[in-house]
Amino acid sequence: MDRTEVRAHLTGPISSIRTPFNKDGSVDYDGLRHQIDTVIANGSKTVLLTAGDSHYLCLGDEEIAEITRVTCEQTTGRAMTVAADRWHSTDRSVEFARYARSVGADVVMVLPPNWGPSVTPETLTEHYRTISQEMPVMIVTGLFSAQGPAFGLETIERTLDQCDNVVAIKDDLCGDFARRLCLLAHDRVPVFAGGQKVNHMNMWPYGCDGFMSTYLTFAPEITWKYWNAVQEKDLEAARAVIRDYDMPFFDFLPTFTGGWNAAVHGTLELFGVCGRWRRPPYYSLEDTEMERLAEFFRDKGLGENISWKG
């Protein structure tokens, strides 16, 4: 895919895939397939694997390869599929990109290693350039947090100048960096907000195509209410969605044992997408906590779609 095609798929709400597990800690491939079908049915034009949401920190290389294969197979051309690597050296990243392309991925999100931190704008540009010779590359800006905004913006400018097959940027740093990123890059490649509608709202006036949406997986009407308001430039209505749904949800999630991610996985079970379980030593919600979570959605008028029976 070229940059124009990728932009079309990254415009509007985007759903990342949260690797589901069985209670014994094994990967729940049936749940994975159902999650993919759900997000496509709910309107996501991209099926996005990420090192974070997809739980790559607790998966082995063979499992990541199989999750990538199953995701591509299940998507079957209904959406753009973004594979993701994790902290690989350049040669390993090239090998993974070659594999991802072979199983049907359209783009690979590249997350280079940066222990130390000890990468430079020059070495990162060469890393992206080399991988992009295998398949289209997406940059994720969370990598730049250790070395700061100026480092990140210099790296992105160098890379876009030298690498035509770098086709998109996912922002995780937010704030002033995100605005400057949009001004620098949006005319050349699609840029999208890594999470929460408030981050998209911060970026949108400066050039931002889309946003990752948790609600899209289980209550898509909330996501589309926001996006339709943005398209109509009804900022009052867009702000109301952020105020009434997004902010309360993301303020509530961290109050659970196991933090926000345990509660997000619990939400997926509440709405019948896949199970709540996460691989040990991660914590998974108890039934009493699931009921507390369900009460939040009932209070928001979303309880009619809850399928969890307790």
N, C-alpha and C positions, 0 to 999 in steps of 0.2 A: 504494500500500500504506500502511496505517496502522501505528502503532507496534506493535500486537499481532501483526500479520502479519509485520512485519520481525523482531520478536523470535524468532518461531518459526523463521525462516530463519537467524538468527544464533546459535542455540543449538547448541552442540557444535562440531565441527571445521569450519573454513572454509578453502577453497583460493583463494589469489590466483593470477592468471594472469601468467606470465612470458613476455612477448612473445618468440617464437622467431624466429630469423633464419636465412636461408640463408648459405652460406659467403661469398657475394659481398656480404653486408650487407643484402640485400633482406628484407622481412618474409616469413616462412614461414607463409602463411595455411593451408596444409594441416596444418602442425604445430600451429598455433593451434587449429584445429578438433579435432584429435585430442587435444590437451591438455584442452580443454573436455569432450569426451566422457569422457576418463579420470577427471577429478576428479568428475564427476557420477556415473559408475559406481562410484567409490570412496566415495561417500556425502556429498559436499559438497552442502548445500542452497542454497549461494550460490556464484555465479561472480563473483569480485571483481577488477575492474581497479583498479590503483593507479598513481599517478605514479612510484613507485619500482620495484616489482617488474616493472611493465609497460614499463619503460625509456622513459618519456616524455621524459626529458632528451635523448635522441638521436633523437626522432621529430618529424616535422613535424605541423602541425595537421591536414592532410588524411589523414595516416597514422593519427593518433589517432582521427579520425572513422571511418575505415574499419575499424580494429580494433574500435571500439565497435559498429559495425553488424554485423560478422561475429560478434562475441561474442554479441550479442543474437539474431541469426538462428540460430546454432548451438545456443544454449541452449533456444530454442523452448519456453519455459514449463516446462522440467524443473527449473529452479532459479531463485532470485531473481538478477537481474543487476544488479550495481552498476557504473555508469560512473564515470569520474573525470575531473575537470578538472585544470588545472595552472597555478597562479600567474596566474590571469586577473583582470582588473579586473571589477567587478560587472556591467557591461553585457555583457562577453564571456562571463562565467560564465552569465548568463541565456540568452544565445544558445546556448551549448553545452548547457545543461540542456534547452532547447527541442528541440534536435536529438536529444539522447539519448532523450528521451521519445518522439520521433517514430519512432525505430528500435526501440523496445521495451524500453528500460532501465526498471527499477523504482525505482531510487534513484540519486542522483548524490553521490559523495564529493567534497566541496569543499575545495580546498587554496588559500586566498587568497595573494596576494603579500604579502611582509613585509620588503622590503629596507629596511635602515636600523637597526633595525626601527622601523616608524612607523605600525602600525595601533593601534587602541584597542579596548577592550571594546565601546564604543558603535558604532564603525564596522564591527567584525566582526559584531555582532548584526544591524545593518542589512543587511550583505552576505548573511548566511545567510537573513534574513527575505525579502529580495527574490528570491533564487533559489528559496526554498521555495514561492513563489507559482507557480512553473512545475512543480515536481515535488518529491517527498520528498528531503530532504538528509541526508547523513551528515557529521558533523564528524570530522576527524582531528587528534589532539592534538599531533603533531609540530610543528605550526605554533607552538606556545607555548614551544618550547624557548628561544628568544632572550629572552623576557620573563619567564619564570619561572612556577612553579606557581600563585602567587596570581593572576596575570594570567589564566592559563588557566581556573582555577576560576570567577573572576568572570565571564569571557566566557561560559562554559558555562551558568552560572546565569541570566544575563541572557537568553541565547538561548532556553533552555528555558521561561522565563517568558513570552516574547513570541512564540515561533514554534512553533505546534502541528505544523507539517509538517517540523520537524527531527526525524528518526525514529531516529537511531542515532549512536553514538560509537565510533570506533576509537582505541584508546590506543597510543601509541608512546613515551611518556615513562617508563612503568614506575615501580617503586619506591613511595615514599610518595605521590607524586602520583596514581598509579593507584588506590591504596587510597582516597584522599580523593575521587577522581572517582567511584568506585563508590558510596560512601556518599552523595554528592551527587545522582547522576544515575540510578542503576540502577532506582529505583522508578518512574521516568518514561519512560525510553527504554532499549533494549538497549545494553549495553556489551560490547565484546569486546577481547581482548588481541591486540596487533598481531603477535606472533611469539614462538615458543618456549614450550614448555609450562611452564617455570619461571615465566614472566611471568603465565601464566594461574593457576598455583597461588598466586602472590602476591596476585592479585586476587579469586580465587574466594570466599573467606570473606566478602568485603565486598559482593558482588553483581556477578557477571560471567557473562555468558551463554555466550560461546564463545571460541574462540582460532584464530588462523591456524596452519596446520600444513603444514610442508614435506613431511613424510613422507606426508601424505595423497595426494600426487600420484604417488608411486612405490612406497611400502610401507605401504598403508593399515592393515594389521594392527597396526602399531606405534601409529598414531594411535588406533585404536579400542580397543586394550588400555588406553591411558591414559584415554580418555574413559569407557569402561565402568567402570573403577576409580573415577573421580571420581563417577559417578552412584551407584555402590554405596557411596560414602564409605569406600572401601578405600584410605586414604591411603598405606599402606605399598606397595601395588602401584603406585599412581600415581607415588610417588617413585622406585620401582625403574625405571620406564620412563624418567623423566628422567635418572636416574643412568646407566643402561646404554645408552641410545640417544641421547637428545636432547643431553645435555652432551658426550659424546664426538664426535658429529657436528658440532656447532657449534664445538667446539674444533679439530677437524680441518680444517674448510673454510678458515679464514684462512691455513693453511700453504701454500696453492697460489699460484703465480704468477697474478696477476690477482685474488687475494682470494677471499672467500667466494662472491661472485656467479658468478664464472667456474666455481667448483666445483659450485655448484647447477645451472647449465646443463649441465655435464658429467654430473651425476647424471641429469638428464632423458634424455640420450642413452643412458646406460648401461641404463636401464630401458625404453627404446623409446617414450618419450613424445613427444619431438621432438629436434631436433638441438642440439648443444652451442654453436653459433656465436653470437657477439654482434657487434654492429655496430662496426667500427673507429671510433675507436682503442682500443676495449675489447679486452682480451686474451681469447683462447679457448684452452682446454686442448689440449695436444699429446697424441698417442697414449700416450706413456710416462706422462703424468700421469693419463690415463684409466685405465690399468692400476693405478696406485697407488690411485686412488679405488675401483676395483672390488675391490681386495684388502681395503679397509676393510669393505665390505659383506659380503664373504665371511666375514670374521672375526666379523661380527655375525650370521651365519646367514641372511643375506638374498641370498646369491649365486645361488640357484636361479632367481630372476626376472630376472637380468641378461641382456639381449639383445644387448649390444654384443660384437662379435667381435674388435675390434682391427684 
